[in-house]
Amino acid sequence: MLRHVSLPIGAIAGLSLMAACAAQPAVPPAGPQVPSLIVAEIEFGANGRCYGRDISPAVLETVTAQVLESPAITGPDGAVVAPATFRSEIRQQIVRERQEVVFETLCPPDYTAEFVATLQRALAARGLFDGAATGVMDMRTGRAVQAFQRDGGPDSPLLSIDAARRLGIVTLSDDQLAAMSGAT
């Protein structure tokens, strides 16, 4: 037997509000904040370090050359009877071949919410990230990382160790510490 139950409007509104709040997490989940796409690009080395790969595209140059079709015709006295004719030949040549670049990166467990928020603040301080420091490695953060690394690093949204060191958010290598202290 079915029963019809009447609820006051305030109770219905409260239940609706509770259901809406339960459907959306208020705080990012704990643990690594790295998207599965970026995790898929990370390789774990036998040495316990992690590596990313980037493809540096070939650099092409367009060259225009004037090619002689027929030489000038001169008369017996050396005067030009008919001038030389040329045609333009346009071709592309490779200045630098396509290269695969392998670089050291952070391992996925290092992408904590605190680390990613620090990364976002470091990028914002350099004018490359304009959002709030959410602690989530989203597409906007990846684009900012890529922009930062573009000069002198991989053209990748995957953060390299070198870029993280330049940002001041990971410890310096032994070589960098030695160079700063003047030792070799």
TIRO-2110 file (N, C-alpha, C; in Angstrom, 1 decimal):
// TIRO-2110
0.8, -1.2, 0.0, N, 1, A
0.0, 0.0, 0.0, CA, 1, A
0.9, 1.2, 0.0, C, 1, A
0.6, 2.2, -0.9, N, 2, A
1.4, 3.4, -1.0, CA, 2, A
0.8, 4.5, -0.1, C, 2, A
1.7, 5.2, 0.5, N, 3, A
1.2, 6.3, 1.4, CA, 3, A
1.7, 7.6, 0.7, C, 3, A
1.0, 8.6, 0.8, N, 4, A
1.3, 9.9, 0.3, CA, 4, A
1.8, 10.7, 1.5, C, 4, A
3.0, 11.3, 1.5, N, 5, A
3.5, 12.0, 2.6, CA, 5, A
3.7, 13.5, 2.1, C, 5, A
3.2, 14.4, 2.8, N, 6, A
3.4, 15.8, 2.5, CA, 6, A
4.5, 16.4, 3.4, C, 6, A
5.4, 17.1, 2.7, N, 7, A
6.5, 17.8, 3.4, CA, 7, A
6.3, 19.3, 3.3, C, 7, A
6.6, 20.0, 4.3, N, 8, A
6.6, 21.5, 4.2, CA, 8, A
7.6, 21.9, 3.2, C, 8, A
7.3, 23.1, 2.6, N, 9, A
8.2, 23.6, 1.5, CA, 9, A
9.6, 23.8, 2.0, C, 9, A
9.7, 24.3, 3.3, N, 10, A
11.1, 24.5, 3.8, CA, 10, A
11.9, 23.2, 3.9, C, 10, A
11.3, 22.1, 4.2, N, 11, A
12.0, 20.8, 4.3, CA, 11, A
12.4, 20.4, 2.9, C, 11, A
11.6, 20.6, 1.9, N, 12, A
11.9, 20.3, 0.5, CA, 12, A
13.1, 21.1, 0.1, C, 12, A
13.1, 22.4, 0.3, N, 13, A
14.2, 23.3, 0.0, CA, 13, A
15.5, 22.9, 0.7, C, 13, A
15.4, 22.5, 1.9, N, 14, A
16.6, 22.1, 2.7, CA, 14, A
17.2, 20.8, 2.1, C, 14, A
16.3, 19.9, 1.8, N, 15, A
16.8, 18.6, 1.2, CA, 15, A
17.4, 18.9, -0.2, C, 15, A
16.9, 19.8, -1.0, N, 16, A
17.4, 20.1, -2.3, CA, 16, A
18.8, 20.8, -2.1, C, 16, A
18.9, 21.6, -1.1, N, 17, A
20.2, 22.3, -0.9, CA, 17, A
21.3, 21.3, -0.4, C, 17, A
20.9, 20.4, 0.4, N, 18, A
21.8, 19.3, 0.9, CA, 18, A
22.3, 18.5, -0.3, C, 18, A
21.4, 18.1, -1.2, N, 19, A
21.7, 17.3, -2.3, CA, 19, A
22.7, 18.0, -3.2, C, 19, A
22.4, 19.3, -3.4, N, 20, A
23.3, 20.1, -4.3, CA, 20, A
24.7, 20.2, -3.7, C, 20, A
24.8, 20.4, -2.4, N, 21, A
26.1, 20.5, -1.8, CA, 21, A
26.9, 19.2, -1.8, C, 21, A
26.1, 18.1, -1.6, N, 22, A
26.8, 16.8, -1.7, CA, 22, A
27.3, 16.5, -3.1, C, 22, A
26.7, 17.0, -4.1, N, 23, A
27.1, 16.7, -5.5, CA, 23, A
28.4, 17.4, -5.9, C, 23, A
28.7, 18.5, -5.2, N, 24, A
29.9, 19.3, -5.6, CA, 24, A
30.9, 19.4, -4.4, C, 24, A
32.1, 18.8, -4.6, N, 25, A
33.1, 18.9, -3.6, CA, 25, A
33.6, 20.3, -3.4, C, 25, A
33.7, 20.7, -2.1, N, 26, A
34.1, 22.1, -1.8, CA, 26, A
35.6, 22.3, -1.8, C, 26, A
36.3, 21.3, -1.5, N, 27, A
37.7, 21.3, -1.3, CA, 27, A
38.3, 20.3, -2.3, C, 27, A
39.4, 20.6, -3.0, N, 28, A
40.1, 19.6, -3.9, CA, 28, A
40.5, 18.4, -3.0, C, 28, A
40.4, 17.2, -3.6, N, 29, A
40.7, 16.0, -2.8, CA, 29, A
42.2, 16.0, -2.5, C, 29, A
42.6, 15.4, -1.4, N, 30, A
44.0, 15.3, -1.0, CA, 30, A
44.8, 14.4, -2.0, C, 30, A
46.0, 14.5, -2.0, N, 31, A
46.9, 13.6, -2.9, CA, 31, A
47.3, 14.4, -4.1, C, 31, A
47.9, 13.6, -5.0, N, 32, A
48.5, 14.2, -6.3, CA, 32, A
47.4, 15.0, -7.0, C, 32, A
47.7, 16.2, -7.5, N, 33, A
46.8, 17.0, -8.2, CA, 33, A
47.2, 17.1, -9.7, C, 33, A
47.5, 16.0, -10.3, N, 34, A
48.0, 16.0, -11.7, CA, 34, A
47.0, 15.2, -12.5, C, 34, A
46.6, 15.8, -13.6, N, 35, A
45.6, 15.1, -14.5, CA, 35, A
46.2, 13.8, -15.1, C, 35, A
45.3, 12.9, -15.4, N, 36, A
45.8, 11.6, -15.9, CA, 36, A
46.5, 11.8, -17.2, C, 36, A
46.2, 12.8, -18.0, N, 37, A
46.9, 13.0, -19.3, CA, 37, A
48.4, 13.3, -19.0, C, 37, A
48.7, 14.1, -18.0, N, 38, A
50.1, 14.4, -17.7, CA, 38, A
50.8, 13.2, -17.1, C, 38, A
50.1, 12.5, -16.2, N, 39, A
50.6, 11.2, -15.7, CA, 39, A
51.0, 10.3, -16.8, C, 39, A
50.2, 10.2, -17.8, N, 40, A
50.5, 9.3, -18.9, CA, 40, A
51.7, 9.7, -19.7, C, 40, A
52.1, 11.0, -19.6, N, 41, A
53.3, 11.5, -20.3, CA, 41, A
54.6, 11.3, -19.5, C, 41, A
54.5, 10.8, -18.2, N, 42, A
55.6, 10.7, -17.3, CA, 42, A
56.1, 9.2, -17.3, C, 42, A
57.4, 9.1, -17.5, N, 43, A
58.0, 7.8, -17.5, CA, 43, A
58.8, 7.7, -16.2, C, 43, A
58.8, 6.5, -15.5, N, 44, A
59.5, 6.3, -14.3, CA, 44, A
60.8, 5.6, -14.7, C, 44, A
61.9, 6.3, -14.3, N, 45, A
63.3, 5.7, -14.6, CA, 45, A
63.7, 4.7, -13.6, C, 45, A
64.6, 3.9, -14.0, N, 46, A
65.2, 2.8, -13.1, CA, 46, A
65.9, 3.5, -11.9, C, 46, A
66.3, 4.7, -12.0, N, 47, A
67.0, 5.4, -10.9, CA, 47, A
66.0, 6.1, -9.9, C, 47, A
64.7, 5.8, -10.1, N, 48, A
63.8, 6.4, -9.1, CA, 48, A
63.3, 7.8, -9.5, C, 48, A
63.8, 8.3, -10.6, N, 49, A
63.4, 9.7, -11.1, CA, 49, A
62.4, 9.5, -12.2, C, 49, A
61.7, 10.6, -12.5, N, 50, A
60.7, 10.6, -13.5, CA, 50, A
61.1, 11.5, -14.7, C, 50, A
60.7, 11.1, -15.9, N, 51, A
61.1, 11.8, -17.1, CA, 51, A
59.9, 12.1, -18.0, C, 51, A
59.9, 13.2, -18.6, N, 52, A
58.9, 13.6, -19.6, CA, 52, A
59.6, 13.7, -21.0, C, 52, A
58.8, 13.6, -22.0, N, 53, A
59.2, 13.7, -23.4, CA, 53, A
58.5, 14.9, -24.1, C, 53, A
59.3, 15.5, -25.0, N, 54, A
58.7, 16.6, -25.7, CA, 54, A
59.3, 16.5, -27.1, C, 54, A
58.5, 16.8, -28.1, N, 55, A
59.0, 16.8, -29.5, CA, 55, A
59.2, 18.3, -29.9, C, 55, A
60.5, 18.5, -30.3, N, 56, A
60.8, 19.9, -30.8, CA, 56, A
60.7, 19.8, -32.3, C, 56, A
59.8, 20.6, -32.9, N, 57, A
59.5, 20.5, -34.3, CA, 57, A
60.7, 20.9, -35.1, C, 57, A
60.8, 20.5, -36.4, N, 58, A
61.8, 20.9, -37.3, CA, 58, A
61.6, 22.4, -37.6, C, 58, A
62.7, 23.1, -37.8, N, 59, A
62.7, 24.5, -38.2, CA, 59, A
63.0, 24.5, -39.7, C, 59, A
62.0, 25.1, -40.4, N, 60, A
62.2, 25.2, -41.9, CA, 60, A
62.4, 26.7, -42.3, C, 60, A
63.1, 26.9, -43.4, N, 61, A
63.4, 28.2, -43.9, CA, 61, A
63.0, 28.2, -45.4, C, 61, A
62.3, 29.2, -45.8, N, 62, A
62.0, 29.4, -47.2, CA, 62, A
63.1, 30.2, -47.9, C, 62, A
63.6, 29.6, -49.0, N, 63, A
64.7, 30.2, -49.7, CA, 63, A
64.2, 30.5, -51.1, C, 63, A
64.4, 31.8, -51.6, N, 64, A
64.1, 32.2, -52.9, CA, 64, A
65.4, 32.4, -53.7, C, 64, A
65.6, 31.7, -54.8, N, 65, A
66.8, 31.9, -55.6, CA, 65, A
66.4, 32.3, -57.0, C, 65, A
67.3, 33.1, -57.6, N, 66, A
67.1, 33.4, -59.0, CA, 66, A
68.0, 32.5, -59.9, C, 66, A
67.3, 31.7, -60.7, N, 67, A
68.0, 30.7, -61.6, CA, 67, A
68.1, 31.2, -63.0, C, 67, A
69.3, 31.1, -63.6, N, 68, A
69.5, 31.6, -65.0, CA, 68, A
68.8, 30.6, -65.9, C, 68, A
67.9, 31.1, -66.8, N, 69, A
67.2, 30.3, -67.8, CA, 69, A
68.0, 30.4, -69.1, C, 69, A
68.4, 31.6, -69.5, N, 70, A
69.2, 31.8, -70.7, CA, 70, A
70.1, 33.0, -70.5, C, 70, A
71.4, 32.8, -70.9, N, 71, A
72.4, 33.8, -70.7, CA, 71, A
72.1, 35.0, -71.7, C, 71, A
72.8, 36.1, -71.4, N, 72, A
72.7, 37.3, -72.2, CA, 72, A
73.3, 37.0, -73.5, C, 72, A
72.8, 37.6, -74.6, N, 73, A
73.3, 37.4, -75.9, CA, 73, A
74.0, 38.7, -76.3, C, 73, A
75.3, 38.6, -76.7, N, 74, A
76.0, 39.8, -77.0, CA, 74, A
76.4, 39.8, -78.5, C, 74, A
76.5, 41.0, -79.1, N, 75, A
76.9, 41.1, -80.4, CA, 75, A
78.4, 41.1, -80.6, C, 75, A
78.9, 41.1, -81.9, N, 76, A
80.4, 41.1, -82.1, CA, 76, A
81.1, 42.3, -81.5, C, 76, A
80.4, 43.4, -81.2, N, 77, A
81.1, 44.5, -80.6, CA, 77, A
81.0, 44.5, -79.1, C, 77, A
80.3, 43.4, -78.5, N, 78, A
80.2, 43.3, -77.1, CA, 78, A
79.0, 43.9, -76.5, C, 78, A
78.1, 44.5, -77.3, N, 79, A
76.9, 45.1, -76.8, CA, 79, A
75.9, 44.0, -76.6, C, 79, A
75.0, 44.2, -75.6, N, 80, A
74.0, 43.2, -75.2, CA, 80, A
72.9, 43.3, -76.2, C, 80, A
72.7, 42.2, -76.9, N, 81, A
71.6, 42.1, -77.9, CA, 81, A
70.3, 41.7, -77.2, C, 81, A
70.4, 40.7, -76.3, N, 82, A
69.2, 40.2, -75.6, CA, 82, A
69.7, 40.0, -74.1, C, 82, A
69.0, 40.5, -73.2, N, 83, A
69.4, 40.3, -71.8, CA, 83, A
69.2, 38.9, -71.3, C, 83, A
69.9, 38.5, -70.3, N, 84, A
69.7, 37.2, -69.6, CA, 84, A
68.3, 37.1, -69.0, C, 84, A
67.8, 35.9, -69.0, N, 85, A
66.5, 35.8, -68.4, CA, 85, A
66.6, 34.8, -67.1, C, 85, A
65.9, 35.1, -66.1, N, 86, A
66.0, 34.4, -64.9, CA, 86, A
64.6, 34.0, -64.5, C, 86, A
64.5, 33.0, -63.7, N, 87, A
63.2, 32.6, -63.0, CA, 87, A
63.4, 32.4, -61.5, C, 87, A
62.4, 32.7, -60.8, N, 88, A
62.5, 32.6, -59.3, CA, 88, A
62.2, 31.2, -58.9, C, 88, A
63.0, 30.6, -58.1, N, 89, A
62.8, 29.3, -57.6, CA, 89, A
62.7, 29.4, -56.1, C, 89, A
61.5, 28.9, -55.6, N, 90, A
61.3, 29.0, -54.1, CA, 90, A
61.3, 27.5, -53.6, C, 90, A
62.0, 27.3, -52.5, N, 91, A
62.1, 26.0, -51.9, CA, 91, A
62.3, 26.2, -50.4, C, 91, A
61.9, 25.1, -49.7, N, 92, A
62.1, 25.1, -48.3, CA, 92, A
63.3, 24.2, -47.9, C, 92, A
64.0, 24.6, -46.9, N, 93, A
65.1, 23.7, -46.5, CA, 93, A
65.1, 23.6, -44.9, C, 93, A
65.5, 22.5, -44.4, N, 94, A
65.5, 22.3, -43.0, CA, 94, A
66.7, 22.9, -42.4, C, 94, A
66.4, 23.8, -41.4, N, 95, A
67.5, 24.5, -40.7, CA, 95, A
67.9, 23.6, -39.5, C, 95, A
66.9, 23.0, -38.8, N, 96, A
67.1, 22.1, -37.7, CA, 96, A
66.1, 21.0, -37.8, C, 96, A
66.6, 19.8, -37.6, N, 97, A
65.8, 18.6, -37.7, CA, 97, A
64.9, 18.5, -36.5, C, 97, A
63.8, 17.8, -36.6, N, 98, A
62.9, 17.5, -35.5, CA, 98, A
63.7, 16.7, -34.5, C, 98, A
63.4, 17.0, -33.2, N, 99, A
64.2, 16.3, -32.1, CA, 99, A
63.2, 15.9, -31.0, C, 99, A
63.5, 14.8, -30.4, N, 100, A
62.8, 14.4, -29.2, CA, 100, A
63.6, 14.8, -28.0, C, 100, A
63.0, 15.5, -27.1, N, 101, A
63.7, 16.0, -25.9, CA, 101, A
63.2, 15.2, -24.7, C, 101, A
64.1, 14.6, -23.9, N, 102, A
63.8, 14.0, -22.7, CA, 102, A
64.3, 14.8, -21.6, C, 102, A
63.4, 15.1, -20.6, N, 103, A
63.8, 16.0, -19.5, CA, 103, A
63.3, 15.4, -18.2, C, 103, A
64.0, 15.7, -17.1, N, 104, A
63.6, 15.2, -15.8, CA, 104, A
62.4, 16.1, -15.3, C, 104, A
61.4, 15.4, -14.7, N, 105, A
60.2, 16.1, -14.2, CA, 105, A
59.9, 15.6, -12.8, C, 105, A
58.9, 16.1, -12.2, N, 106, A
58.5, 15.7, -10.9, CA, 106, A
57.7, 14.4, -11.1, C, 106, A
57.8, 13.5, -10.1, N, 107, A
57.0, 12.3, -10.1, CA, 107, A
55.6, 12.6, -9.6, C, 107, A
54.5, 11.9, -10.1, N, 108, A
53.1, 12.3, -9.7, CA, 108, A
52.9, 12.5, -8.2, C, 108, A
53.5, 11.7, -7.3, N, 109, A
53.2, 11.9, -5.9, CA, 109, A
53.6, 13.3, -5.4, C, 109, A
54.5, 13.9, -6.1, N, 110, A
55.0, 15.3, -5.7, CA, 110, A
54.0, 16.4, -6.1, C, 110, A
53.1, 16.1, -6.9, N, 111, A
52.1, 17.1, -7.3, CA, 111, A
51.0, 17.2, -6.2, C, 111, A
51.3, 17.6, -5.0, N, 112, A
50.3, 17.7, -4.0, CA, 112, A
49.6, 19.0, -4.2, C, 112, A
48.5, 19.2, -3.5, N, 113, A
47.7, 20.4, -3.7, CA, 113, A
48.5, 21.6, -3.2, C, 113, A
49.3, 21.5, -2.2, N, 114, A
50.2, 22.5, -1.7, CA, 114, A
51.3, 22.9, -2.7, C, 114, A
51.9, 21.9, -3.4, N, 115, A
52.9, 22.1, -4.4, CA, 115, A
52.3, 22.9, -5.6, C, 115, A
51.2, 22.4, -6.1, N, 116, A
50.6, 23.0, -7.2, CA, 116, A
50.1, 24.4, -6.9, C, 116, A
49.6, 24.7, -5.7, N, 117, A
49.3, 26.1, -5.3, CA, 117, A
50.5, 27.0, -5.3, C, 117, A
51.6, 26.4, -4.8, N, 118, A
52.9, 27.2, -4.8, CA, 118, A
53.3, 27.4, -6.3, C, 118, A
53.2, 26.5, -7.1, N, 119, A
53.6, 26.6, -8.5, CA, 119, A
52.7, 27.7, -9.1, C, 119, A
51.4, 27.7, -8.9, N, 120, A
50.5, 28.7, -9.4, CA, 120, A
50.9, 30.1, -8.9, C, 120, A
51.2, 30.2, -7.7, N, 121, A
51.7, 31.6, -7.1, CA, 121, A
53.0, 32.0, -7.8, C, 121, A
53.9, 31.1, -8.0, N, 122, A
55.2, 31.4, -8.6, CA, 122, A
55.0, 31.9, -10.0, C, 122, A
54.1, 31.2, -10.8, N, 123, A
53.8, 31.6, -12.1, CA, 123, A
53.0, 33.0, -12.2, C, 123, A
52.2, 33.2, -11.2, N, 124, A
51.4, 34.5, -11.1, CA, 124, A
52.4, 35.6, -10.8, C, 124, A
53.4, 35.4, -10.0, N, 125, A
54.4, 36.4, -9.7, CA, 125, A
55.1, 36.9, -10.9, C, 125, A
55.2, 36.0, -11.9, N, 126, A
55.9, 36.3, -13.1, CA, 126, A
55.0, 36.7, -14.2, C, 126, A
53.7, 36.9, -13.9, N, 127, A
52.7, 37.4, -14.9, CA, 127, A
52.3, 36.4, -15.9, C, 127, A
52.4, 35.1, -15.5, N, 128, A
52.0, 34.0, -16.5, CA, 128, A
50.8, 33.3, -16.1, C, 128, A
50.3, 33.5, -14.9, N, 129, A
49.1, 32.8, -14.4, CA, 129, A
48.2, 33.8, -13.8, C, 129, A
46.9, 33.9, -14.2, N, 130, A
46.1, 35.0, -13.7, CA, 130, A
44.9, 34.5, -12.9, C, 130, A
44.9, 33.2, -12.5, N, 131, A
43.8, 32.6, -11.8, CA, 131, A
44.1, 32.6, -10.3, C, 131, A
43.2, 32.0, -9.5, N, 132, A
43.4, 31.8, -8.1, CA, 132, A
44.3, 30.6, -7.9, C, 132, A
45.1, 30.5, -6.8, N, 133, A
45.9, 29.4, -6.5, CA, 133, A
45.0, 28.3, -5.9, C, 133, A
44.5, 27.4, -6.8, N, 134, A
43.5, 26.4, -6.3, CA, 134, A
44.2, 25.1, -5.9, C, 134, A
45.4, 24.9, -6.3, N, 135, A
46.1, 23.7, -5.9, CA, 135, A
45.7, 22.5, -6.9, C, 135, A
45.0, 22.9, -8.0, N, 136, A
44.7, 21.9, -9.0, CA, 136, A
45.4, 22.1, -10.2, C, 136, A
46.1, 21.1, -10.7, N, 137, A
46.9, 21.2, -12.0, CA, 137, A
45.9, 21.2, -13.2, C, 137, A
45.4, 22.3, -13.5, N, 138, A
44.4, 22.4, -14.6, CA, 138, A
45.1, 22.9, -15.9, C, 138, A
44.2, 23.0, -16.9, N, 139, A
44.8, 23.4, -18.2, CA, 139, A
45.4, 24.8, -18.2, C, 139, A
44.8, 25.7, -17.4, N, 140, A
45.4, 27.1, -17.3, CA, 140, A
46.8, 27.0, -16.7, C, 140, A
46.9, 26.2, -15.7, N, 141, A
48.3, 26.1, -15.0, CA, 141, A
49.2, 25.5, -16.0, C, 141, A
48.8, 24.4, -16.8, N, 142, A
49.7, 23.8, -17.7, CA, 142, A
50.1, 24.8, -18.8, C, 142, A
49.2, 25.6, -19.3, N, 143, A
49.6, 26.6, -20.3, CA, 143, A
50.6, 27.6, -19.7, C, 143, A
50.5, 28.0, -18.5, N, 144, A
51.4, 28.9, -17.8, CA, 144, A
52.8, 28.3, -17.7, C, 144, A
52.8, 27.0, -17.3, N, 145, A
54.1, 26.3, -17.2, CA, 145, A
54.7, 26.2, -18.6, C, 145, A
54.0, 25.9, -19.6, N, 146, A
54.5, 25.8, -21.0, CA, 146, A
55.1, 27.2, -21.4, C, 146, A
54.4, 28.3, -21.1, N, 147, A
54.9, 29.6, -21.4, CA, 147, A
56.2, 29.9, -20.7, C, 147, A
56.3, 29.5, -19.4, N, 148, A
57.5, 29.8, -18.7, CA, 148, A
58.7, 29.0, -19.2, C, 148, A
58.4, 27.7, -19.6, N, 149, A
59.5, 26.8, -20.1, CA, 149, A
59.9, 27.1, -21.5, C, 149, A
59.1, 27.8, -22.3, N, 150, A
59.3, 27.9, -23.7, CA, 150, A
60.7, 28.5, -24.0, C, 150, A
61.2, 29.4, -23.2, N, 151, A
62.6, 29.9, -23.4, CA, 151, A
63.5, 29.1, -22.6, C, 151, A
64.3, 28.3, -23.3, N, 152, A
65.4, 27.5, -22.6, CA, 152, A
64.9, 26.2, -22.0, C, 152, A
63.7, 25.7, -22.4, N, 153, A
63.3, 24.4, -21.8, CA, 153, A
62.3, 23.7, -22.8, C, 153, A
61.7, 22.7, -22.3, N, 154, A
60.8, 22.0, -23.2, CA, 154, A
59.5, 22.8, -23.4, C, 154, A
59.0, 22.7, -24.6, N, 155, A
57.7, 23.4, -24.9, CA, 155, A
56.6, 22.5, -24.5, C, 155, A
56.4, 22.3, -23.2, N, 156, A
55.5, 21.3, -22.7, CA, 156, A
54.8, 21.8, -21.4, C, 156, A
53.5, 21.4, -21.2, N, 157, A
52.9, 21.8, -20.0, CA, 157, A
53.3, 21.0, -18.8, C, 157, A
54.2, 20.0, -19.0, N, 158, A
54.7, 19.1, -18.0, CA, 158, A
55.9, 19.8, -17.4, C, 158, A
55.9, 20.1, -16.1, N, 159, A
56.9, 20.9, -15.4, CA, 159, A
58.2, 20.2, -15.3, C, 159, A
59.3, 20.8, -15.9, N, 160, A
60.6, 20.1, -15.8, CA, 160, A
61.2, 20.5, -14.4, C, 160, A
62.1, 19.7, -14.0, N, 161, A
62.8, 19.9, -12.7, CA, 161, A
63.6, 21.2, -12.8, C, 161, A
64.3, 21.5, -14.0, N, 162, A
65.0, 22.7, -14.2, CA, 162, A
64.1, 23.9, -14.1, C, 162, A
62.9, 23.9, -14.7, N, 163, A
62.0, 25.0, -14.6, CA, 163, A
61.5, 25.2, -13.1, C, 163, A
61.3, 24.1, -12.4, N, 164, A
60.8, 24.2, -11.0, CA, 164, A
61.9, 24.8, -10.2, C, 164, A
63.2, 24.5, -10.5, N, 165, A
64.3, 25.1, -9.8, CA, 165, A
64.4, 26.6, -10.1, C, 165, A
64.2, 27.0, -11.4, N, 166, A
64.3, 28.4, -11.7, CA, 166, A
63.2, 29.2, -11.1, C, 166, A
62.0, 28.5, -10.8, N, 167, A
60.9, 29.1, -10.1, CA, 167, A
61.1, 29.2, -8.6, C, 167, A
62.1, 28.4, -8.2, N, 168, A
62.4, 28.4, -6.7, CA, 168, A
61.5, 27.6, -5.9, C, 168, A
60.9, 26.6, -6.5, N, 169, A
59.9, 25.8, -5.8, CA, 169, A
60.4, 24.4, -5.5, C, 169, A
61.6, 24.0, -5.9, N, 170, A
62.2, 22.7, -5.5, CA, 170, A
63.6, 23.0, -5.2, C, 170, A
64.2, 22.1, -4.5, N, 171, A
65.6, 22.3, -4.1, CA, 171, A
66.6, 22.3, -5.3, C, 171, A
67.7, 23.0, -5.1, N, 172, A
68.7, 23.0, -6.1, CA, 172, A
69.5, 21.7, -6.2, C, 172, A
70.0, 21.4, -7.3, N, 173, A
70.9, 20.2, -7.5, CA, 173, A
72.2, 20.4, -6.8, C, 173, A
73.0, 19.3, -6.6, N, 174, A
74.3, 19.4, -6.0, CA, 174, A
75.2, 20.3, -6.9, C, 174, A
75.1, 20.2, -8.2, N, 175, A
75.9, 21.0, -9.1, CA, 175, A
75.6, 22.5, -9.0, C, 175, A
74.3, 22.8, -8.9, N, 176, A
73.9, 24.2, -8.7, CA, 176, A
74.4, 24.8, -7.4, C, 176, A
74.3, 24.0, -6.3, N, 177, A
74.8, 24.4, -5.0, CA, 177, A
76.3, 24.7, -5.1, C, 177, A
77.0, 23.8, -5.7, N, 178, A
78.5, 23.9, -5.8, CA, 178, A
78.8, 25.1, -6.6, C, 178, A
78.1, 25.4, -7.7, N, 179, A
78.4, 26.6, -8.5, CA, 179, A
78.1, 27.9, -7.7, C, 179, A
77.1, 27.9, -6.9, N, 180, A
76.8, 29.1, -6.1, CA, 180, A
77.8, 29.3, -5.0, C, 180, A
78.4, 28.2, -4.5, N, 181, A
79.4, 28.4, -3.5, CA, 181, A
80.8, 28.6, -4.0, C, 181, A
81.0, 28.5, -5.4, N, 182, A
82.3, 28.7, -6.0, CA, 182, A
83.1, 27.5, -6.1, C, 182, A
82.6, 26.3, -5.6, N, 183, A
83.4, 25.1, -5.7, CA, 183, A
83.1, 24.4, -7.0, C, 183, A
84.0, 23.6, -7.5, N, 184, A
83.8, 22.9, -8.8, CA, 184, A
83.9, 21.4, -8.6, C, 184, A
END
